[in-house]
Amino acid sequence: MIAELTGIILAGGLSTRMGRDKASLPWDGTDLLHTALNVLAPVCSQLIVVSNVERNILVPGVWVVHDLFRGCGPLGGIHAGISASRTEWNFVAACDMPCLNGQVVEYMAKNRKEYDVLVPFIANHYHPLHAMYHKRCLPRIRALLEQGNYRMTALFATLNVGLMEERELALFDESYAMLSNLNSPTDIKNLLNNLE
């Protein structure tokens, strides 16, 4: 366990493409939310779920917090989670990422250095919902939310961002399954096919 690391899971999405609440979708004998919590529990000293609906959390000690800025997408959820966190460093993930890997989270925590954010950057694409955020990001996140600018790239443009590159993630899984998220029934089918 990393003593000074909070795991934050965003579970407040509207799930319009999925057609139902993604956090409660069945996965591997439980649901997507608890799959993520079970991966992060051995790694993180604190766990927070950001959700705007009531959640029946079966993992002890998990805090559930609500968006302070509603309807602002992931940036609003990241803000709520980091605001509630008691640690300087925070690992943020979405609840619809069933292949999270605790070893990757530990690796990222050990390589965060003096960055404000450490984020995977694969095929010219940031993965902000599988990233480490320092609490010092909060003022900039809040400023963007107050401006109505919810783009993660706008946040990254103003911070000291470290990039976790393909070769690093490939040490753990060459298919980068830990970054897979499920937005639709087709995504579920494709991921299950890839995992076989």
C-alpha positions as CSV (number, residue, x, y, z in Angstrom):
1,M,0.0,0.0,0.0
2,I,1.1,3.5,-0.8
3,A,0.5,5.5,2.4
4,E,0.0,8.9,0.9
5,L,-2.2,8.0,-2.1
6,T,-5.9,8.4,-2.5
7,G,-7.8,6.4,-5.1
8,I,-10.6,8.4,-6.7
9,I,-13.2,6.7,-8.8
10,L,-15.6,8.8,-10.9
11,A,-19.0,7.1,-11.0
12,G,-21.3,10.0,-11.9
13,G,-21.5,9.8,-15.6
14,L,-24.8,9.9,-17.4
15,S,-24.1,6.7,-19.3
16,T,-26.3,7.7,-22.2
17,R,-24.5,5.5,-24.7
18,M,-24.7,2.5,-22.4
19,G,-28.4,3.1,-21.7
20,R,-28.0,2.4,-17.9
21,D,-25.8,3.2,-14.9
22,K,-22.3,1.9,-15.8
23,A,-21.1,1.7,-12.2
24,S,-23.7,-1.1,-11.4
25,L,-23.1,-3.1,-14.6
26,P,-22.2,-6.8,-13.6
27,W,-18.5,-7.7,-14.0
28,D,-16.5,-10.6,-12.8
29,G,-18.8,-11.6,-10.0
30,T,-19.5,-8.1,-8.8
31,D,-20.1,-4.8,-10.6
32,L,-17.8,-2.3,-12.4
33,L,-17.6,0.1,-9.5
34,H,-16.6,-2.6,-7.0
35,T,-14.2,-4.2,-9.5
36,A,-12.3,-0.8,-9.6
37,L,-12.5,-0.4,-5.8
38,N,-11.1,-4.0,-5.2
39,V,-8.1,-3.2,-7.4
40,L,-7.3,0.1,-5.7
41,A,-8.0,-0.9,-2.1
42,P,-4.7,-2.8,-1.6
43,V,-2.7,0.1,-3.2
44,C,-4.3,3.3,-1.8
45,S,-4.6,4.5,1.7
46,Q,-7.9,6.2,1.1
47,L,-10.7,5.6,-1.4
48,I,-13.2,8.1,-2.7
49,V,-16.1,7.6,-5.1
50,V,-17.5,10.6,-6.8
51,S,-21.2,10.1,-7.6
52,N,-24.3,12.2,-7.8
53,V,-26.6,9.2,-7.0
54,E,-26.7,7.0,-3.9
55,R,-24.3,4.1,-4.0
56,N,-24.3,0.9,-1.9
57,I,-20.6,0.5,-1.3
58,L,-19.5,-2.8,0.1
59,V,-15.8,-1.9,0.6
60,P,-15.2,-0.5,4.1
61,G,-14.1,3.0,4.6
62,V,-14.9,4.4,1.2
63,W,-16.1,8.0,1.1
64,V,-18.8,9.0,-1.4
65,V,-18.8,12.6,-2.4
66,H,-20.9,14.6,-4.9
67,D,-19.8,17.0,-7.6
68,L,-19.4,20.6,-6.4
69,F,-19.7,21.7,-10.0
70,R,-22.6,19.8,-11.5
71,G,-22.8,18.9,-15.2
72,C,-19.1,19.7,-15.9
73,G,-18.0,16.2,-17.0
74,P,-14.9,14.5,-15.7
75,L,-13.2,17.7,-14.7
76,G,-16.0,18.4,-12.2
77,G,-15.6,14.9,-10.8
78,I,-11.8,15.2,-10.5
79,H,-12.3,18.5,-8.7
80,A,-14.8,17.0,-6.2
81,G,-12.6,14.0,-5.5
82,I,-9.3,15.9,-5.0
83,S,-11.1,18.5,-2.9
84,A,-12.2,15.7,-0.5
85,S,-8.9,13.9,-0.5
86,R,-6.6,14.0,2.5
87,T,-3.5,13.2,0.5
88,E,-1.3,15.3,-1.7
89,W,-1.3,12.7,-4.5
90,N,-4.4,11.1,-6.0
91,F,-5.0,8.4,-8.6
92,V,-8.1,9.1,-10.6
93,A,-9.9,6.5,-12.7
94,A,-13.4,6.0,-14.2
95,C,-15.7,3.4,-12.8
96,D,-16.0,1.8,-16.3
97,M,-12.4,0.6,-16.5
98,P,-12.6,-3.1,-15.5
99,C,-9.0,-3.9,-16.3
100,L,-7.3,-1.4,-13.9
101,N,-4.0,-2.8,-12.7
102,G,-2.7,-2.2,-9.2
103,Q,0.9,-2.7,-10.3
104,V,0.5,0.1,-12.9
105,V,-0.9,2.4,-10.2
106,E,2.1,1.6,-7.9
107,Y,4.5,2.2,-10.8
108,M,2.9,5.6,-11.5
109,A,3.0,6.6,-7.9
110,K,6.7,5.8,-7.7
111,N,7.4,7.8,-10.9
112,R,5.3,10.9,-10.3
113,K,8.4,13.0,-9.5
114,E,7.8,16.8,-9.3
115,Y,5.0,16.7,-11.8
116,D,1.5,18.2,-11.2
117,V,0.0,15.4,-13.2
118,L,1.3,12.0,-14.5
119,V,-0.9,10.8,-17.4
120,P,-0.6,8.0,-19.9
121,F,-0.1,9.3,-23.4
122,I,-0.8,6.6,-26.0
123,A,-1.1,7.0,-29.8
124,N,-1.2,10.8,-29.4
125,H,-4.0,10.6,-26.9
126,Y,-4.1,11.6,-23.2
127,H,-5.8,9.2,-20.7
128,P,-6.8,11.7,-18.0
129,L,-9.1,9.1,-16.2
130,H,-6.1,6.9,-15.5
131,A,-3.8,9.5,-14.1
132,M,-2.0,10.8,-11.0
133,Y,-3.0,14.4,-9.8
134,H,-1.3,16.4,-7.2
135,K,-3.6,18.5,-4.9
136,R,-1.8,21.7,-6.2
137,C,-3.9,21.2,-9.4
138,L,-7.0,22.3,-7.6
139,P,-6.9,26.1,-8.1
140,R,-6.4,25.7,-11.8
141,I,-9.2,23.1,-12.1
142,R,-11.5,25.4,-10.2
143,A,-10.6,28.3,-12.4
144,L,-11.4,26.3,-15.5
145,L,-14.7,25.1,-14.1
146,E,-15.7,28.7,-13.2
147,Q,-14.8,29.8,-16.8
148,G,-17.0,27.0,-18.2
149,N,-14.0,25.3,-19.8
150,Y,-14.2,21.6,-19.1
151,R,-11.5,20.4,-21.5
152,M,-8.7,18.3,-19.9
153,T,-6.3,19.6,-22.5
154,A,-6.9,23.1,-21.2
155,L,-5.9,21.9,-17.8
156,F,-2.8,20.1,-19.0
157,A,-1.6,23.1,-20.9
158,T,-1.2,25.1,-17.7
159,L,0.5,22.4,-15.5
160,N,3.7,20.5,-15.3
161,V,2.5,17.2,-16.9
162,G,4.6,14.0,-17.0
163,L,3.7,11.6,-19.7
164,M,3.7,7.8,-19.2
165,E,4.5,6.4,-22.6
166,E,3.6,3.3,-24.5
167,R,6.8,1.5,-23.7
168,E,6.2,1.9,-19.9
169,L,2.6,0.6,-20.0
170,A,3.7,-2.2,-22.3
171,L,5.8,-3.6,-19.4
172,F,2.5,-4.5,-17.8
173,D,0.2,-5.2,-20.7
174,E,1.1,-4.8,-24.4
175,S,-2.6,-4.4,-25.3
176,Y,-3.0,-1.5,-22.8
177,A,-6.2,-3.1,-21.5
178,M,-5.9,-1.1,-18.2
179,L,-6.9,2.0,-20.2
180,S,-10.0,0.3,-21.7
181,N,-13.3,1.9,-20.8
182,L,-16.8,0.8,-21.5
183,N,-19.1,3.3,-23.0
184,S,-21.6,1.0,-24.9
185,P,-22.7,-2.6,-25.1
186,T,-20.4,-2.9,-28.1
187,D,-17.4,-1.9,-26.0
188,I,-18.2,-4.6,-23.5
189,K,-18.5,-7.2,-26.2
190,N,-15.2,-6.1,-27.8
191,L,-13.3,-6.1,-24.5
192,L,-14.5,-9.6,-23.6
193,N,-13.4,-10.8,-27.0
194,N,-10.0,-9.3,-26.6
195,L,-9.6,-10.8,-23.1
196,E,-10.3,-14.3,-24.3
